[in-house]
Amino acid sequence: MQPLSLNSTMITTTDTTGNGAC
């Protein structure tokens, strides 16, 4: 689980679980 800022910027690269999607 990465910071929200990282997830929002690169959802496909950093977030594979779908945390950034939410």
mmCIF file as Biopython writes it, N, C-alpha, C and O atoms, coordinates in Angstrom:
data_model
#
loop_
_atom_site.group_PDB
_atom_site.id
_atom_site.type_symbol
_atom_site.label_atom_id
_atom_site.label_alt_id
_atom_site.label_comp_id
_atom_site.label_asym_id
_atom_site.label_entity_id
_atom_site.label_seq_id
_atom_site.pdbx_PDB_ins_code
_atom_site.Cartn_x
_atom_site.Cartn_y
_atom_site.Cartn_z
_atom_site.occupancy
_atom_site.B_iso_or_equiv
_atom_site.auth_seq_id
_atom_site.auth_asym_id
_atom_site.pdbx_PDB_model_num
ATOM 1  N N  . MET A ? 1  ? 0.843   -1.200 0.000   1.0 0.0 1  A 1 
ATOM 2  C CA . MET A ? 1  ? 0.000   0.000  0.000   1.0 0.0 1  A 1 
ATOM 3  C C  . MET A ? 1  ? 0.878   1.251  0.000   1.0 0.0 1  A 1 
ATOM 4  O O  . MET A ? 1  ? 1.523   1.579  0.996   1.0 0.0 1  A 1 
ATOM 5  N N  . GLN A ? 2  ? 0.886   1.933  -1.136  1.0 0.0 2  A 1 
ATOM 6  C CA . GLN A ? 2  ? 1.697   3.123  -1.265  1.0 0.0 2  A 1 
ATOM 7  C C  . GLN A ? 2  ? 0.888   4.358  -0.895  1.0 0.0 2  A 1 
ATOM 8  O O  . GLN A ? 2  ? -0.340  4.305  -0.831  1.0 0.0 2  A 1 
ATOM 9  N N  . PRO A ? 3  ? 1.584   5.478  -0.651  1.0 0.0 3  A 1 
ATOM 10 C CA . PRO A ? 3  ? 0.909   6.750  -0.333  1.0 0.0 3  A 1 
ATOM 11 C C  . PRO A ? 3  ? -0.122  7.109  -1.391  1.0 0.0 3  A 1 
ATOM 12 O O  . PRO A ? 3  ? 0.021   6.740  -2.557  1.0 0.0 3  A 1 
ATOM 13 N N  . LEU A ? 4  ? -1.168  7.834  -0.982  1.0 0.0 4  A 1 
ATOM 14 C CA . LEU A ? 4  ? -2.247  8.194  -1.894  1.0 0.0 4  A 1 
ATOM 15 C C  . LEU A ? 4  ? -1.726  9.002  -3.069  1.0 0.0 4  A 1 
ATOM 16 O O  . LEU A ? 4  ? -2.232  8.886  -4.185  1.0 0.0 4  A 1 
ATOM 17 N N  . SER A ? 5  ? -0.709  9.824  -2.812  1.0 0.0 5  A 1 
ATOM 18 C CA . SER A ? 5  ? -0.163  10.664 -3.864  1.0 0.0 5  A 1 
ATOM 19 C C  . SER A ? 5  ? 0.479   9.810  -4.951  1.0 0.0 5  A 1 
ATOM 20 O O  . SER A ? 5  ? 0.318   10.080 -6.141  1.0 0.0 5  A 1 
ATOM 21 N N  . LEU A ? 6  ? 1.204   8.787  -4.535  1.0 0.0 6  A 1 
ATOM 22 C CA . LEU A ? 6  ? 1.860   7.898  -5.490  1.0 0.0 6  A 1 
ATOM 23 C C  . LEU A ? 6  ? 0.822   7.104  -6.265  1.0 0.0 6  A 1 
ATOM 24 O O  . LEU A ? 6  ? 0.946   6.916  -7.475  1.0 0.0 6  A 1 
ATOM 25 N N  . ASN A ? 7  ? -0.194  6.643  -5.566  1.0 0.0 7  A 1 
ATOM 26 C CA . ASN A ? 7  ? -1.237  5.845  -6.196  1.0 0.0 7  A 1 
ATOM 27 C C  . ASN A ? 7  ? -2.002  6.646  -7.241  1.0 0.0 7  A 1 
ATOM 28 O O  . ASN A ? 7  ? -2.348  6.128  -8.303  1.0 0.0 7  A 1 
ATOM 29 N N  . SER A ? 8  ? -2.262  7.910  -6.931  1.0 0.0 8  A 1 
ATOM 30 C CA . SER A ? 8  ? -3.035  8.742  -7.850  1.0 0.0 8  A 1 
ATOM 31 C C  . SER A ? 8  ? -2.229  9.033  -9.109  1.0 0.0 8  A 1 
ATOM 32 O O  . SER A ? 8  ? -2.780  9.116  -10.207 1.0 0.0 8  A 1 
ATOM 33 N N  . THR A ? 9  ? -0.907  9.188  -8.937  1.0 0.0 9  A 1 
ATOM 34 C CA . THR A ? 9  ? -0.069  9.534  -10.079 1.0 0.0 9  A 1 
ATOM 35 C C  . THR A ? 9  ? 0.142   8.338  -10.983 1.0 0.0 9  A 1 
ATOM 36 O O  . THR A ? 9  ? -0.061  8.429  -12.194 1.0 0.0 9  A 1 
ATOM 37 N N  . MET A ? 10 ? 0.549   7.214  -10.407 1.0 0.0 10 A 1 
ATOM 38 C CA . MET A ? 10 ? 0.798   6.018  -11.208 1.0 0.0 10 A 1 
ATOM 39 C C  . MET A ? 10 ? 0.038   4.846  -10.608 1.0 0.0 10 A 1 
ATOM 40 O O  . MET A ? 10 ? 0.579   4.076  -9.814  1.0 0.0 10 A 1 
ATOM 41 N N  . ILE A ? 11 ? -1.238  4.724  -11.005 1.0 0.0 11 A 1 
ATOM 42 C CA . ILE A ? 11 ? -2.101  3.680  -10.466 1.0 0.0 11 A 1 
ATOM 43 C C  . ILE A ? 11 ? -1.727  2.320  -11.066 1.0 0.0 11 A 1 
ATOM 44 O O  . ILE A ? 11 ? -1.682  1.308  -10.367 1.0 0.0 11 A 1 
ATOM 45 N N  . THR A ? 12 ? -1.465  2.321  -12.351 1.0 0.0 12 A 1 
ATOM 46 C CA . THR A ? 12 ? -1.199  1.071  -13.056 1.0 0.0 12 A 1 
ATOM 47 C C  . THR A ? 12 ? 0.175   0.528  -12.703 1.0 0.0 12 A 1 
ATOM 48 O O  . THR A ? 12 ? 0.365   -0.686 -12.627 1.0 0.0 12 A 1 
ATOM 49 N N  . THR A ? 13 ? 1.150   1.434  -12.485 1.0 0.0 13 A 1 
ATOM 50 C CA . THR A ? 13 ? 2.512   1.002  -12.223 1.0 0.0 13 A 1 
ATOM 51 C C  . THR A ? 13 ? 2.704   0.640  -10.756 1.0 0.0 13 A 1 
ATOM 52 O O  . THR A ? 13 ? 3.207   -0.437 -10.436 1.0 0.0 13 A 1 
ATOM 53 N N  . THR A ? 14 ? 2.297   1.557  -9.857  1.0 0.0 14 A 1 
ATOM 54 C CA . THR A ? 14 ? 2.542   1.339  -8.447  1.0 0.0 14 A 1 
ATOM 55 C C  . THR A ? 14 ? 1.485   0.434  -7.824  1.0 0.0 14 A 1 
ATOM 56 O O  . THR A ? 14 ? 1.805   -0.492 -7.080  1.0 0.0 14 A 1 
ATOM 57 N N  . ASP A ? 15 ? 0.244   0.709  -8.132  1.0 0.0 15 A 1 
ATOM 58 C CA . ASP A ? 15 ? -0.861  -0.010 -7.513  1.0 0.0 15 A 1 
ATOM 59 C C  . ASP A ? 15 ? -1.351  -1.144 -8.409  1.0 0.0 15 A 1 
ATOM 60 O O  . ASP A ? 15 ? -1.875  -0.901 -9.496  1.0 0.0 15 A 1 
ATOM 61 N N  . THR A ? 16 ? -1.180  -2.373 -7.952  1.0 0.0 16 A 1 
ATOM 62 C CA . THR A ? 16 ? -1.645  -3.510 -8.737  1.0 0.0 16 A 1 
ATOM 63 C C  . THR A ? 16 ? -2.897  -4.095 -8.113  1.0 0.0 16 A 1 
ATOM 64 O O  . THR A ? 16 ? -3.635  -4.840 -8.758  1.0 0.0 16 A 1 
ATOM 65 N N  . THR A ? 17 ? -3.136  -3.745 -6.825  1.0 0.0 17 A 1 
ATOM 66 C CA . THR A ? 17 ? -4.272  -4.304 -6.101  1.0 0.0 17 A 1 
ATOM 67 C C  . THR A ? 17 ? -5.538  -3.497 -6.350  1.0 0.0 17 A 1 
ATOM 68 O O  . THR A ? 17 ? -6.646  -4.005 -6.181  1.0 0.0 17 A 1 
ATOM 69 N N  . GLY A ? 18 ? -5.376  -2.252 -6.746  1.0 0.0 18 A 1 
ATOM 70 C CA . GLY A ? 18 ? -6.525  -1.410 -7.038  1.0 0.0 18 A 1 
ATOM 71 C C  . GLY A ? 18 ? -6.778  -0.388 -5.950  1.0 0.0 18 A 1 
ATOM 72 O O  . GLY A ? 18 ? -7.866  0.180  -5.857  1.0 0.0 18 A 1 
ATOM 73 N N  . ASN A ? 19 ? -5.757  -0.156 -5.117  1.0 0.0 19 A 1 
ATOM 74 C CA . ASN A ? 19 ? -5.897  0.827  -4.042  1.0 0.0 19 A 1 
ATOM 75 C C  . ASN A ? 19 ? -6.012  2.240  -4.597  1.0 0.0 19 A 1 
ATOM 76 O O  . ASN A ? 19 ? -6.743  3.076  -4.065  1.0 0.0 19 A 1 
ATOM 77 N N  . GLY A ? 20 ? -5.281  2.491  -5.670  1.0 0.0 20 A 1 
ATOM 78 C CA . GLY A ? 20 ? -5.305  3.820  -6.255  1.0 0.0 20 A 1 
ATOM 79 C C  . GLY A ? 20 ? -6.607  4.111  -6.970  1.0 0.0 20 A 1 
ATOM 80 O O  . GLY A ? 20 ? -6.988  5.267  -7.153  1.0 0.0 20 A 1 
ATOM 81 N N  . ALA A ? 21 ? -7.295  3.032  -7.377  1.0 0.0 21 A 1 
ATOM 82 C CA . ALA A ? 21 ? -8.554  3.206  -8.096  1.0 0.0 21 A 1 
ATOM 83 C C  . ALA A ? 21 ? -9.625  3.786  -7.178  1.0 0.0 21 A 1 
ATOM 84 O O  . ALA A ? 21 ? -10.481 4.559  -7.608  1.0 0.0 21 A 1 
ATOM 85 N N  . CYS A ? 22 ? -9.561  3.405  -5.926  1.0 0.0 22 A 1 
ATOM 86 C CA . CYS A ? 22 ? -10.561 3.886  -4.973  1.0 0.0 22 A 1 
ATOM 87 C C  . CYS A ? 22 ? -10.241 5.320  -4.580  1.0 0.0 22 A 1 
ATOM 88 O O  . CYS A ? 22 ? -10.963 5.917  -3.782  1.0 0.0 22 A 1 
#
